[in-house]
Structures are given as structure tokens and as C-alpha cells.
Amino acid sequence: MNRTSFLQWLPVAVFAFVLFTPLRTPVLGGIQRGLLATGLWKAELPALVGARTAPASSSASGSVYPHHLPLATLDGQRTTLSALHGKVVFVNLWASWCPPCVAEMPGIHALYQKLDPQKVAFVMISLDQNPARAQALLKRQGYTFPVYFPAGPLAPPFDSNSIPSTIILGPDGQVAARHDGMADYDTPEFKAALESLAQ
């Protein structure tokens, strides 16, 4: 094989190497994160419904929370989504092997650090079959947002066919917004919309 032929096949070999090794997720996630950061990939964030509106029914704050989603924390403690009744909840379905999930996580973490945890809760639901992989990613990247694993079947509206998927719940547990796919949530507008929904 001569040098010209070698140089022509080199990009194909590098692409195949990345695609079929554990480097796939960090490399593709890094490329997608770069597209989000530069604005070349701009997903339309959902408009939050329910901010500053009257309740749909006559039931007040004593109403039953609509989601009893069983979850397990990183250390194996059991909880449910209904424990967050009264807060806006940012739910994100992700996995460590999913490049778009990895790409949007820096933005989600930045947003998490800017919001009042007394008003807005983050529920990052890992769909990894092996929890150690999710934990390794969190440790490597230094993410501190709360991560959970499903402790039962994912009922609507959390049973998405694709990841990443993000569901925003109002303080009453009603779905205020949903977005399937990668997005950059760390924007002043989205932060303000979550804060408005929390009031």
C-alpha cells in the first residue's frame, strides 16, 4: 500500500475505530456538544404551559399527585416522584451510552446549578442496565445533579421511545412541557420560564 492510498483510507479507519470502540460515545457526544455550544445545532425548546395560570379543576393544593413513579437513588434508596409534590420537576431520561444524552448534560448541569433546589427539582433518570457505568460518567464529568434509576416500569408520560427525553412537571405534577431529543437547556429564557412556573 503506497502513501497516497494509506492517506485515503486513514479517515475511514479512524471513523471505524471510533464507531466500534468505547470511544464512540465520548467522541460523538463531544461533537454534538460542540454543535450545541456554537449554536449550529439549535433545538427549539418547548414552551412551558401552566405558568401563572389558574388550576384546571377546583381541587387545590391538597390534590393527589398524578405520578407515583418508583425510583432508586445512586446508593439504592427507594423514593417516588410524588415526594417532589409542590416543586417544578425537570425529568430527563438518559443513558451513558447515548451520545446526544452526553452532549446535553453540561447544559443541564449548568442550569441545575443556577436554580433554587427548594423550587425546582432535577430528576435525571439513567436507563443504563449497569448502574456502575452511569456512576462512572457522573464521577468523570463532576456532575452533582440527582440521578435515579427506574425501580419499576416507566408509565406515561415517561415511557419515551427515544432518549434523551425531557419532561417538565409543574408543582401540581401536571406536564408543563416535553422535549424528545438533544437540546441546550441552559438559556436565560428557559431558566426564567422554570422560575415562573415555580411561583
C-alpha positions in Angstrom: 0.0 0.0 0.0 1.5 3.3 -1.0 1.4 6.5 1.0 -1.4 8.1 -1.1 -3.6 5.0 -0.7 -2.9 4.9 3.0 -3.9 8.6 3.5 -7.1 8.0 1.6 -8.1 5.1 3.8 -6.9 6.7 7.1 -10.2 8.7 7.7 -12.3 5.5 7.1 -10.1 3.5 9.5 -10.3 6.2 12.2 -14.1 6.5 11.8 -14.5 2.7 12.0 -12.2 2.6 15.1 -14.2 5.3 16.8 -17.6 3.8 15.8 -16.8 0.3 17.1 -15.0 1.0 20.3 -15.8 2.6 23.6 -14.6 5.9 22.2 -17.9 6.2 20.2 -20.0 7.9 22.9 -17.5 10.5 24.2 -16.3 11.4 20.6 -19.8 11.7 19.1 -21.1 13.3 22.3 -18.3 15.8 22.2 -19.0 16.7 18.5 -22.7 17.1 19.3 -21.9 19.2 22.4 -19.8 21.4 20.2 -22.7 21.9 17.8 -25.0 22.9 20.7 -22.4 25.2 22.2 -21.7 27.0 18.9 -25.4 27.3 18.1 -25.0 25.3 14.9 -27.5 22.8 16.3 -30.4 24.7 17.8 -33.3 22.6 19.1 -36.5 24.6 19.8 -37.1 24.3 23.5 -40.7 23.6 24.4 -42.8 26.5 25.7 -43.8 25.8 29.3 -47.6 25.6 29.8 -49.2 26.3 33.1 -47.0 29.2 34.2 -49.1 31.7 36.2 -52.4 30.1 35.1 -55.4 29.1 37.2 -55.7 25.4 38.1 -57.7 23.3 35.6 -60.0 21.9 38.3 -61.5 23.1 41.6 -59.0 20.9 43.5 -56.4 23.0 45.3 -53.0 22.2 46.7 -54.4 19.1 48.5 -54.9 17.3 45.2 -53.4 13.9 44.6 -50.0 14.0 42.8 -50.6 12.3 39.4 -47.2 10.4 39.2 -46.1 7.7 41.6 -43.0 6.8 39.6 -40.8 4.4 41.8 -37.2 5.4 41.7 -33.9 4.2 43.2 -31.1 6.6 44.1 -27.4 6.1 43.3 -27.0 4.5 46.7 -30.0 2.2 46.3 -32.5 4.2 48.4 -36.1 3.9 47.2 -38.3 7.0 46.6 -41.0 8.1 44.3 -41.6 11.1 42.1 -44.6 12.1 44.2 -42.1 13.1 47.0 -41.4 16.2 45.0 -45.0 17.4 45.0 -45.0 21.2 45.2 -41.9 21.7 43.1 -41.3 22.1 39.4 -39.6 18.9 38.3 -37.1 18.7 35.4 -37.1 15.0 34.5 -34.5 13.8 32.0 -34.2 10.3 30.6 -30.7 9.4 29.6 -28.0 6.8 29.3 -24.2 6.8 29.5 -24.0 5.1 26.1 -26.2 7.7 24.3 -24.1 10.4 22.6 -26.9 13.1 22.5 -27.5 12.5 26.2 -23.9 13.0 27.0 -23.8 16.1 24.7 -26.7 17.9 26.5 -25.6 17.1 30.1 -23.2 20.0 30.6 -26.1 22.4 29.8 -28.4 20.6 32.1 -25.8 20.6 34.9 -25.2 24.4 34.4 -28.9 25.0 34.6 -29.2 22.8 37.7 -26.5 24.9 39.5 -28.4 28.2 38.8 -31.9 27.2 40.1 -33.2 27.2 43.6 -33.5 23.5 44.7 -36.3 24.4 47.0 -38.4 25.3 44.0 -37.1 23.3 41.1 -36.0 19.6 41.4 -33.9 17.7 38.9 -34.6 14.0 38.3 -32.0 12.6 36.0 -33.2 9.0 35.2 -30.5 6.8 34.0 -31.6 3.9 31.7 -28.3 2.2 31.9 -28.6 -1.5 32.6 -25.3 -1.3 34.6 -25.6 1.5 37.2 -21.8 1.5 37.5 -21.5 2.9 34.0 -23.7 5.8 34.9 -21.8 6.4 38.1 -18.5 6.4 36.3 -19.8 9.1 33.8 -21.0 11.3 36.7 -17.8 11.0 38.5 -15.6 11.6 35.4 -17.6 14.7 34.5 -18.1 16.0 38.0 -21.9 16.2 37.7 -23.7 16.7 41.0 -27.4 16.7 40.0 -29.5 14.0 41.5 -29.5 10.7 39.4 -32.0 7.9 39.8 -32.7 4.6 38.2 -36.2 3.3 37.5 -37.5 0.9 40.2 -40.4 -0.2 38.1 -41.9 0.3 34.7 -41.9 3.8 33.2 -45.6 4.8 32.9 -46.8 7.7 30.7 -45.6 10.4 30.3 -42.1 8.9 31.0 -42.2 5.9 28.7 -40.4 7.5 25.8 -39.3 5.6 22.6 -36.2 7.8 22.3 -33.6 9.4 24.6 -32.7 11.9 25.6 -36.2 12.9 26.6 -37.1 15.7 29.0 -40.4 16.2 30.8 -41.2 19.3 32.9 -43.8 18.9 35.6 -45.5 21.8 37.3 -45.8 21.9 41.1 -49.1 20.0 40.8 -47.4 17.2 38.8 -49.1 18.1 35.5 -46.9 18.0 32.4 -45.9 21.6 31.5 -43.6 20.6 28.6 -41.9 17.8 26.9 -39.0 17.6 24.5 -37.6 14.5 22.8 -34.1 14.8 21.6 -31.0 16.8 22.5 -31.2 20.5 23.5 -29.3 23.2 25.3 -31.5 24.0 28.3 -29.0 26.4 29.8 -30.6 29.6 28.4 -31.8 32.7 30.3 -35.3 32.2 28.8 -35.7 28.6 29.8 -34.4 29.4 33.3 -36.9 32.2 33.6 -39.7 30.0 32.4 -38.9 27.4 35.0 -38.8 30.0 37.8 -42.1 31.5 36.6 -43.7 28.0 36.7 -42.4 27.5 40.2 -44.1 30.6 41.6 
